[in-house]
Amino acid sequence: MALRRWGLLLMSTASLVFSTLRSLPQIKKLQINLGLVCNLACRHCHVESSPNRSSSDENMSVTTAERVLEWLSAHHSIETVDITGGSPELNPNFRRLVAGCRSLGRHVMDRCNPTIIATGYDWVPNFLATNEVEVVASMPCYLQENVQYQRGKTSFGDSIDGLRALNAVGYGRDPNLLLQLVYNPNGPVLPPPQSALANDYHRELESRYGIVFNELWTITNMPIRRWADHLRRQGQLDHYQQLLRDSFNPDAIDSVMCRSQIHIDSQGRLFDCDFNYAVELAANLPARYLWETTPEELANRSIATAEHCFGCTAGAGSSCGGAIVSSSQSVATKVLPSSGA
């Protein structure tokens, strides 16, 4: 009975914290979703990217890309531009946007799906290296069966080939060419401790395939869109949502990504994060589009929250940069799941 009361109190506290969550005094990162076209349709994808997402209203036009660059040129407090998708390289304006951001002196991150490098986009490694773009590459495991369970039957070999091509131009070796890998669990569990799993990744990828990288980021899967549909079919959605609630960690609140960044979709519309974008939960702002506001106004906003926010505050916490508190502060950790977990 006492445990139940504690659980209810914890959930009540979390709900109160979420309801009053505000951004930090300065917004330093702009995250841009260029569109939903991807050569894969991963099981865990919270925006439901796939090869079929090709309509014009889901992919950034050259006009919108230019408006984003104009806004960045006028507002110098934004230090980092974080480009995501789909596979962002599949957007025809990707190179224009990257080069424009770099010419403005911004640090650029590309959330790269490395399989595309091995499937006709062999220009990607050299282009990214020339512009010193930080690469954040999806690699949900160092074991073939786990990767293919999550991403499809050819995804593992293509990922290895893509990462080797990035290494060949200096990524993971040159200090100016950062290569970060991203782990997502296969099943309805939290990621294991990030530092321990990183050691496994470094050892196994280098010994098996000669692949080197800088950091591993563990990211919690959000129970929305395709991942929620998968869990629902497996009868595991309620269990997973309860796990996220029960694992609420107040130490993660200070560093959730929505406090220091803003997200825009392919049309330039404003959201607090890409998870809110996925569920169409717009930012609490008078402005609807990026170019209708300023970084100062963005920094004064209250953050729109919902049930999925427990995902960013569960266990060691989760953000687009991986875990956000040390494992010693984590209230819940899980082991690496096997294929089909």
Helices and strands as residue ranges (DSSP letters): H 2-19, E 29-33, G 56-58, H 62-74, E 80-84, G 88-90, H 94-103, E 107-112, G 114-119, H 124-130, E 134-138, H 144-151, H 155-168, E 179-183, H 194-209, E 215-218, H 225-233, H 237-246, G 250-255, G 257-259, E 261-264, E 270-271, H 274-278, G 290-292, H 295-299, G 307-313, G 327-329
